[in-house]
Amino acid sequence: MSGSPITALLNSVLTSIHELVTIETEKPITIQAPLVQTDYGVLVGLVGAVKGRLFILGEIGVFVQAGVAMYGMEISGEMLESFVGEFGNSVAGHTATRLYNLGISIDITPPTTMQGQVKLGGFATAIQVPFRMLNGSQGQLVLAVEEANVEA
């Protein structure tokens, strides 16, 4: 494997989300903890060759639009709350498969969904990729990598 495992992880996450929904991404930036999420979000832990956390955070419209893209209909209420976790699980699962094909083995934890204002910490720095959905809703992908143990 050539290149940074963190770069491979970021690229795999971006490719995976693009396979599921149409988004416009901005340039990745480095952020410091804490991270504040104000609407909906999902956290999926990463263990194995790369250890860390993937957050997908956004306005409610991000997840409504993702539901339309994946299921062909708008979802709301309890179905939307459940879908937020499923969406995170889908992105992380596709990412794990892509990384495996690059020789990087990771496992993912079950998704943890978040609603309302949540302050997230437990990491020093992370990579944030702001994005916009077709409906104009804004969100962010955040990768907080704690450790990368991959032979180059």
C-alpha positions as CSV (number, residue, x, y, z in Angstrom):
1,M,0.0,0.0,0.0
2,S,1.3,3.4,-0.8
3,G,0.4,6.7,0.7
4,S,-1.0,7.6,4.1
5,P,-3.6,5.4,5.6
6,I,-5.4,8.5,6.8
7,T,-5.6,9.8,3.2
8,A,-6.8,6.4,2.1
9,L,-9.5,6.6,4.8
10,L,-10.6,10.1,3.9
11,N,-10.7,9.3,0.2
12,S,-12.7,6.1,0.9
13,V,-15.2,7.9,3.0
14,L,-15.7,10.6,0.4
15,T,-16.1,8.0,-2.4
16,S,-18.5,6.0,-0.3
17,I,-20.8,8.9,0.5
18,H,-20.7,10.0,-3.2
19,E,-21.9,6.5,-4.1
20,L,-25.0,6.9,-1.9
21,V,-25.9,10.6,-2.3
22,T,-25.0,13.6,-4.5
23,I,-23.1,16.2,-2.5
24,E,-20.8,19.1,-3.2
25,T,-17.8,19.0,-0.9
26,E,-15.5,21.7,0.3
27,K,-11.8,21.4,0.9
28,P,-10.9,19.3,4.0
29,I,-9.7,21.3,7.0
30,T,-8.2,20.4,10.4
31,I,-10.3,21.2,13.4
32,Q,-9.8,21.1,17.2
33,A,-12.1,19.6,19.8
34,P,-14.8,20.1,20.8
35,L,-17.0,19.7,17.8
36,V,-20.6,21.0,18.2
37,Q,-23.4,19.3,16.4
38,T,-26.7,21.1,16.3
39,D,-29.3,19.0,14.5
40,Y,-28.8,15.4,13.5
41,G,-25.7,13.2,13.4
42,V,-24.2,9.8,13.5
43,L,-21.0,8.4,15.0
44,V,-19.4,5.2,13.8
45,G,-16.2,3.9,15.5
46,L,-13.3,2.6,13.5
47,V,-11.1,-0.1,14.9
48,G,-8.3,-2.2,13.4
49,A,-5.5,-0.8,11.2
50,V,-6.9,2.7,11.6
51,K,-8.5,3.6,14.9
52,G,-10.8,6.5,15.3
53,R,-14.3,7.9,14.7
54,L,-16.4,8.9,11.7
55,F,-19.0,11.6,12.3
56,I,-21.6,12.6,9.8
57,L,-23.4,15.7,11.0
58,G,-25.9,17.9,9.4
59,E,-29.2,19.8,9.2
60,I,-32.3,17.6,9.2
61,G,-32.5,18.2,5.4
62,V,-29.2,16.4,4.9
63,F,-30.7,13.1,6.1
64,V,-34.1,13.7,4.5
65,Q,-32.4,14.2,1.1
66,A,-30.2,11.1,1.8
67,G,-33.4,9.1,2.4
68,V,-34.9,10.3,-0.9
69,A,-31.7,9.4,-2.7
70,M,-31.5,5.9,-1.2
71,Y,-35.1,5.0,-0.8
72,G,-36.9,7.2,-3.3
73,M,-39.1,8.9,-0.7
74,E,-39.0,11.4,2.1
75,I,-38.9,10.0,5.6
76,S,-39.7,11.7,8.9
77,G,-40.2,11.1,12.6
78,E,-39.0,7.8,14.1
79,M,-38.1,6.5,10.6
80,L,-35.8,9.4,10.0
81,E,-34.1,8.9,13.4
82,S,-33.5,5.3,12.5
83,F,-32.3,6.2,9.1
84,V,-29.6,8.5,10.4
85,G,-28.0,5.5,12.0
86,E,-28.5,3.4,8.9
87,F,-26.9,6.1,6.7
88,G,-23.8,6.2,8.9
89,N,-23.6,2.5,8.9
90,S,-23.9,2.4,5.1
91,V,-21.1,5.0,4.6
92,A,-18.9,3.2,7.1
93,G,-19.5,-0.2,5.6
94,H,-18.7,0.9,2.1
95,T,-15.6,2.6,3.5
96,A,-14.5,-0.6,5.2
97,T,-14.9,-2.6,2.0
98,R,-12.9,0.0,0.0
99,L,-10.1,0.0,2.5
100,Y,-10.0,-3.8,2.6
101,N,-9.5,-3.7,-1.2
102,L,-6.5,-1.4,-0.5
103,G,-5.0,-3.8,2.0
104,I,-6.2,-1.9,5.1
105,S,-8.4,-3.9,7.5
106,I,-10.8,-2.1,9.7
107,D,-14.0,-3.0,11.6
108,I,-16.8,-0.6,12.4
109,T,-18.8,-0.3,15.5
110,P,-22.6,0.0,15.5
111,P,-23.8,3.6,14.8
112,T,-24.6,6.0,17.5
113,T,-27.2,8.6,16.5
114,M,-27.4,12.1,17.9
115,Q,-30.2,14.7,17.9
116,G,-30.2,18.2,19.1
117,Q,-27.1,20.2,20.3
118,V,-24.3,17.8,21.3
119,K,-20.7,18.8,22.1
120,L,-18.3,16.1,21.0
121,G,-14.8,15.8,22.4
122,G,-12.3,13.1,23.2
123,F,-10.0,13.9,20.3
124,A,-7.2,16.5,19.8
125,T,-7.6,17.2,16.1
126,A,-9.8,15.9,13.3
127,I,-10.3,16.4,9.6
128,Q,-13.6,18.1,8.7
129,V,-15.1,18.1,5.2
130,P,-18.1,20.5,4.9
131,F,-20.6,19.5,2.3
132,R,-23.9,20.7,0.8
133,M,-26.8,18.5,-0.5
134,L,-28.8,19.1,-3.6
135,N,-31.6,20.6,-1.5
136,G,-29.1,23.1,0.0
137,S,-28.9,21.5,3.4
138,Q,-25.4,21.6,4.9
139,G,-23.5,19.0,6.7
140,Q,-20.0,17.9,7.6
141,L,-18.0,14.7,7.6
142,V,-15.5,14.5,10.4
143,L,-12.7,12.0,10.8
144,A,-11.1,11.8,14.2
145,V,-8.2,9.4,13.8
146,E,-6.5,8.3,17.0
147,E,-4.0,5.8,15.5
148,A,-3.0,4.3,12.2
149,N,-1.0,1.0,12.3
150,V,-0.5,0.2,8.6
151,E,2.7,-1.2,7.1
152,A,3.7,0.9,4.1
